[in-house]
């Protein structure tokens, strides 16, 4: 059986007017976590019509964005 794999997405980022990258998705998420990149930094990868904020790139994880609300045991 032949197993197909897609090439890793190569993401270009515009940081403070300078184009940097390309980075793979894992690197982008790491840089976001470290604060080196911001969710609002413009990004582009093959398949996009134009530049979009990093937080709109599929697979990008914005730190703190998916944290659940505090649990209130009295609500049950």
GIVEN-V784304 format. One record per run of one state. SS is the DSSP state (hx for helix, st for strand, lp for the rest). FROM is the first residue (numbers start at 0). LEN is the number of residues. If there is no record, write none. Layout:
SS|FROM|LEN, SS|FROM|LEN
This chain:
lp|0|10, st|10|5, lp|15|2, st|17|6, lp|23|1, hx|24|10, lp|34|7, st|41|3, lp|44|7, st|51|2, hx|53|3, lp|56|16, hx|72|3, lp|75|1
